[in-house]
C-alpha cells in the first residue's frame, strides 16, 4: 500500500527541472534503490563500482531532470540524499 502511494505521487512534479542540486552521500548509501523507485524524472542510476562498504550505491545520473519533488529525500532510510535550489537561482 505504501509503495502504491509513492507511485501515485510520482506523477506530480513540484517545479521546473534544472533548478536543483542533488547530492548522494555515496559512502552512506546501502543501495536500497528506494530513490530510484520513487523519482519521477529518473535522476538516479546504479554506480558501477562498489563504495567502501561494498555496496553499489545510487549516483546522480541526470541532475538536470530533477524537479525538486523531494520524494528521494523523504524515502531515503540512510539520510544520504540532499536536494536544494542551485546556488544563484534562489528568489
N, C-alpha and C positions, 0 to 999 in steps of 0.2 A: 504494500500500500504506500509506504513512504517513497519508494523509488518511482511509483506511478505519479505521485505528486510532483517530484522533481522533473520528471519527463514532461509533464504538462506545463510547468513553469519555463521549461527550456525554450519554449517558443515565444517568450515575451522579452525581447531585448530592452535594456534600460536606456541607452543613449547612443550617440554616434560612435562608430568604430574609429580606431586610430588615435584616440584621445587618452588612452590608458597605458600605464606601465604595469606589467605583470611580472612578478618575481617568484620563482620557486626555489626554496632552500633545498637544493638537491641533496645535501648531506643529511637532511632530516627526513626526506621523503622515503616512505617504505613501499612505494609503487602500488598503492591500493587501487589506483585508477578511478577513484570517485570523481575527481575533477574532469577527467577525460569523458566520463559518462554524462555529466550534467552540463558541460559547456555547450551553449547553443551555437557557437561560431567556430568550433574546432581549433581553439587556441593551443591546446596541449598535444604532445606526442610522447612516445616512449623514447627514452635515451638508449643508445645502442651499447653503451659501456656501463659497467656497474659503478655505483658510488662506493665510498669506503666501508659501508655496511654490507656490500654485496648485492644490493637491490638495483634494479634498473628503473630509476625514478623518472617521473614526468619531466619534460622540458617545455619551455615556452617556444613553440614552433612557429606560431603565426600571431604574434602580438598585435599586429595591425588590425586583426579581426575582432579584437576584444571590444565589447560594448559596455563593459562595467557593470554587468548584472550582479556580480559578487557571489554567484552560486558556487564557484570553486572555493572561494574564501570561506564560505559558510559550511561547506560539506567536508573540508579537509580535517581529518581526525588528528593530524600531527601539527597543525597550525604552521605549515611551511609555505603557504601561499599568501602573497600580498598584492593587492590591486589598488592603484592610486592614480589620480589625474596626473598626466605628464607635466613635468616642470615647465613653467612658462605658459601653460594653457588654462590655468585656473582663472575663474572670473568670467 
